[in-house]
Amino acid sequence: QLAKLKLRARKPLRSSSLLNVGRQKTYTNDLSENDIIHLMNETGFTREQILLWHSDFLRDCPDGRLSKAKFIDIYKQFYKKGQVAKFCEHAFRVFDRDGSGFIDFVEFLIAVSMTSTKDPERKTELFFSMYDIDRNGLIDESEMRCVVEVSFKGVIIVKILT
């Protein structure tokens, strides 16, 4: 029956600034004052929390970059059921805003903030962005099929929405 539907979900009207950050990536172990202020404004984390996250990030990613493979490996440690790799493909694409194949610390912390928020509007924006694969502001039938496939073959997606 899904094939018979002309399904086109529209992107929520209010777009989260967290998913539309227009900043240039830097691959450095240093965190600039501008980065700290940007992260405080975008995530709500304190300076101390940001510095602690940064220290932990560099311990796991000494070059300041998180690869897709490492992202998937980390995620698999927490979620053993379902299609972890398929889910991570979508999540990684959302958080690697410039498509470089790596997530830098600023992108990483914004991802942490987005996935840990209790705000249902932000969670909806995150969920939508994960499945708007072509980033055209709509979820078409093939993108919806992908959502259904990942959702029904695993319980992972439920964690983001709870």
C-alpha positions in Angstrom: 0.0 0.0 0.0 2.9 2.4 0.6 3.7 2.4 -3.1 0.2 3.6 -3.9 0.6 6.6 -1.6 1.9 9.9 -2.9 3.8 10.5 0.3 5.7 13.8 0.6 6.3 15.0 4.1 7.4 18.6 4.4 10.2 19.9 6.6 9.0 21.6 9.8 8.6 25.3 9.3 11.0 26.4 12.0 14.4 25.0 11.1 16.9 24.4 13.9 20.0 26.4 13.6 21.9 23.4 14.9 21.3 21.5 11.7 22.1 24.4 9.5 25.4 25.6 10.9 27.4 27.5 8.3 30.9 27.4 9.6 34.2 26.3 8.1 35.6 23.1 9.4 39.0 23.1 11.0 41.0 20.0 11.7 42.9 21.2 14.7 43.2 20.0 18.3 42.8 23.5 19.5 39.3 24.9 20.3 39.1 28.6 19.5 37.3 31.1 21.7 34.8 31.6 18.8 34.2 27.8 18.7 33.5 27.8 22.4 31.1 30.7 22.2 29.4 29.2 19.2 28.9 25.9 21.0 27.7 27.6 24.2 25.0 29.4 22.1 24.0 26.4 20.0 24.1 23.6 22.5 23.4 25.3 25.9 26.5 23.6 27.4 28.7 25.5 29.7 32.3 26.4 28.9 33.5 23.7 31.4 31.2 21.0 29.8 32.5 21.9 26.3 36.1 21.7 27.4 35.5 18.3 29.1 33.8 17.0 26.0 36.6 18.3 23.9 39.2 16.6 26.0 37.3 13.3 25.7 36.9 13.7 22.0 40.6 14.2 21.4 41.4 11.2 23.5 39.3 9.1 21.1 40.1 11.1 18.0 43.6 12.5 18.4 43.6 14.1 14.9 40.4 16.0 15.7 38.3 14.0 13.2 35.7 11.3 13.7 35.5 8.9 10.7 32.3 7.2 9.7 33.8 3.8 10.5 34.7 4.9 14.0 31.3 6.6 14.5 29.6 3.3 13.6 31.9 1.3 15.9 31.2 3.7 18.8 27.4 3.5 18.2 27.6 -0.4 18.1 29.0 -0.4 21.6 25.7 1.1 22.9 23.2 -0.4 20.6 23.5 -4.1 19.8 20.1 -4.7 18.1 18.9 -3.6 14.7 20.6 -2.2 11.7 23.1 -0.1 13.4 25.2 0.6 10.3 22.2 1.7 8.3 21.0 4.0 11.0 24.5 5.4 11.4 24.7 6.1 7.7 21.8 8.5 8.1 23.0 10.0 11.3 26.5 10.6 10.0 25.2 12.3 6.9 23.2 14.7 9.0 26.1 15.6 11.3 28.9 15.8 8.7 27.4 18.9 7.3 30.0 19.5 4.6 30.2 15.9 3.4 33.9 15.6 4.1 33.6 12.1 5.5 34.6 13.3 9.0 32.9 14.9 11.9 34.9 17.5 13.7 34.5 18.4 17.4 32.0 21.2 16.8 29.8 19.0 14.7 30.2 16.2 17.2 29.0 18.3 20.1 26.1 19.6 18.2 25.2 16.0 17.4 25.4 15.2 21.2 23.2 18.2 22.0 20.6 17.3 19.3 20.4 13.6 20.2 20.2 14.3 24.0 17.6 17.1 23.9 14.2 16.5 25.4 12.6 19.2 23.1 10.2 17.3 20.9 10.5 20.0 18.1 14.3 19.5 18.0 13.9 15.8 18.0 11.4 16.0 15.1 13.8 18.2 13.2 16.6 15.7 13.8 14.5 12.8 12.7 13.3 14.6 9.6 16.9 15.6 8.6 18.1 12.0 9.0 15.6 10.8 6.4 15.5 13.8 4.0 18.4 12.1 2.2 18.6 14.5 -0.7 18.1 17.5 1.6 15.3 19.0 -0.5 13.0 19.7 2.4 10.7 16.8 1.6 10.6 13.1 2.5 9.5 11.3 -0.6 8.3 7.7 -1.0 11.8 6.2 -1.4 13.1 8.1 1.6 10.0 7.0 3.6 10.7 3.3 2.6 14.2 3.7 4.0 12.7 5.1 7.3 10.3 2.1 7.5 13.0 -0.4 6.7 15.4 0.9 9.4 12.6 1.3 11.9 11.0 -2.1 11.5 14.3 -4.1 11.3 15.6 -2.6 14.5 14.7 -0.7 17.6 17.4 1.9 17.3 15.3 4.8 16.0 13.1 4.6 19.0 16.0 5.7 21.2 16.3 9.0 19.4 12.7 9.8 19.8 12.4 8.9 23.5 
